[in-house]
Amino acid sequence: AVNIIGKLNKTQQVTVDIGGGAAKTVAPKLLHEIGCQVETINDELDKCSRGPDPTSDKLTELISKTKNVGFAFDLDSDRVILVINGEKKSSDITLGLGVVKAINLGIKKFVLSIDSSLAVEKYIIKHRGQVWRSKVGEANVIQMMIENNAEAGGEGSSGGFILPEFTMCRDGILTSGLVASMLEQKEFQNAINIFEKYF
């Protein structure tokens, strides 16, 4: 994962809401390896201040403890939601930033579920990429990726990003690293501004 993501030139502070699940050991380690200073919350497996799905939770504790950027995982860590400057971002932002990093890595062929923001599709096309739309559901996205030899994909509705070079399923931990690697780049905030013009 570190080889795909790359390392930060400058240390970035991130807060990770483990959510009492599988990200407990791996997510902080990966983020540390790429050059982040990591603070964790909800890292006990038997108690958590929020519900199991960060897409539907208000993430109050993460918002209050995040100075820069925060990541909140669901129990099996296949999805991740971002908190930036004290504000919870939509799950489409997770997908969108995964796409931005993938484009930076030279990827051009994407599959998005039909319930993903049009903003992400337009961003891909603007950067000379190609987009296919699948039915809702990770299995449908993956099937269409296989059929079209797509290099990345995901679901905006779940904050799930898929990069087959690493694994052929949604992977929130990898996605957190991909997003963190862009924190020092101007393109990071520019992309968020573009995506948030759509509803």
N, C-alpha and C positions, 0 to 999 in steps of 0.2 A: 504493500500500500504506500509506504514512504517513497519508494522508487517512482510510482505513478504520480503522486501528489507533488513531490519536490519539497524543499525546505525553505523556511522563511529567512529573509535577510535580516529582519529585526524581530525581536521577541514580541509576541502579542499576548495580551492577557485575555483568557476566555474562562467563562464559568460553565460548568457542565452539570445539568440536571439529569442524573442517572435514571431517575424514575423507579428506583428499586428493582432494576432488571439486569439484563444480560450485558449492558454496556459498562458495568461496574469496573472491570479491570482494563479492558481493551481500549475503550474510548480515551480515557485520560492518558494512557501510555502512547497511543498513536499521536495525539495532539502534542504531547510533550516531545516526541521524537521529531516532529516537523518544526519545532521551535516555539511552541506556546507555553506560557506559564498558566497552569491549570488549577482552578479551584473547583471542587465538586460539592454538590448538595444531593440529598436523597440517595446517598450511596450505600444505605443499609438495605439488605434484601427483604427484611421483615417489617419495614415501616417506611412510609412515604407521605409527604405533605400534599400530594395531588393524586388525581386519578391516573389510570394506566395509559390513556391516550393523550399525548400532548396537543394533538390537533384540536381537541374539544375542551381542553382545560385552560383556565385563565393564566396559569403559570405565574401566580402572584409572587411566590418566593424567589423564583429565578429572576423575575423582573426587578425585584428589590435588591438582589445581590449582584446583578450584572453591571459592571462598570463600562464594558465595551461591547462584547458580543457573548451571547449565551446559546447553548445548544440543549434542547430537551428531547430525550429519547423515549420511545415507547418500550414496553417490557422486553420484546425480542430484538429491539434496536434496528429494525428494518426501515423505520421512518424517523425523521428528526425535524424539529421545529426551531426556528431561530428567534432570539430576542436581540434586538439591536437598539442601542441607546435608550433602553428602558421601555421598548415597545415590542410586543409579540407580533411577529410577521406571519402572513398567511402561508399555508403549506405550498402554494404556488411559487412563493419566493424561494423556498428550498429547492424545488425542481429547477426554477429559472437559474439560480446561481450554479447548480450542478451543470446545467447546460452551458453557461458562460465559461466555466473552467474546461469543460469538454471541448468546446470550440477552440479555446487557447491551446489545448493539447493536439489540435489538428483534426478533431472529429467533425464529420459533416452530415452523417446520416442518423436520424433520430426517429423514434416512435413515441408518441404521446397519447395517453388515454384521452378519450373525447371530453372528459370533464376537467381537463387541464386548461389553464388560461390561454386565450388567444395571443396574449402578449409574448409568451414563450415561443410559440410558433412563429410569430412575426420576427422575433429576435433571431431565430435560426435562419429564416429566409433572408433577412437583411445581411447576414454574414455568410451568404452563399451556401447555406446548408439545405438539406432535404428533409421533409417531415411526412410521416405517415400517421394517421389517427386510428387508434384501436378502440374496441369496446372497453368499458370500465372493467378494471380488475388486473392485477399483476400478471396472471397467467395469460390473459389476452394480449397485454403489451409484449410480453416475452415471445409469444407465438408469432406475432407480427414482426418482431425484431429478427427472429430466425428466418422467416419467409423473405424478408427484404435485406438480409445481411446488414442490419443497422448496427451502428457502433455504440449507441447509448439510447436511453429512453427513461420513461418514468410516468408517474401519476401526480399531477398537481394537487389532487384532492387529498392525498395521503402524505404529502411531503416525502415521497419515495423516489429515489433516483437510482438508475441501473446502469452500471458500466461493465459490460461483459469482459473487458480486458482483465478485470479483477474477479468478478463473480456474476453469474447470470440470474441475479435476483436483486430486489431492493436492498440497499445497504446504507443505513443511516450513519454508521461509524465512518465508513469511507467518505461519505458525503460531507460529514463534518470536517474532515481533513481537507477535502477539496475546497470547501468554502473558506476555511481558516487560512489556507494558502494564498487567498486573494485579498485578505484584509488590508494589506499595505498598498494595494493598487487602487488608483483612481477609478478604474473600471467597475470596482465593487459597488460603490454607491451610485454611480451612473446607471448601472444595470437595474438596481433596486428602484431608482426613480422612474425608469422606463416601465418596469413591471407594475408599479403601483398606480400608473395612469389608467389601468384596466380594472374592471370589477367582475 
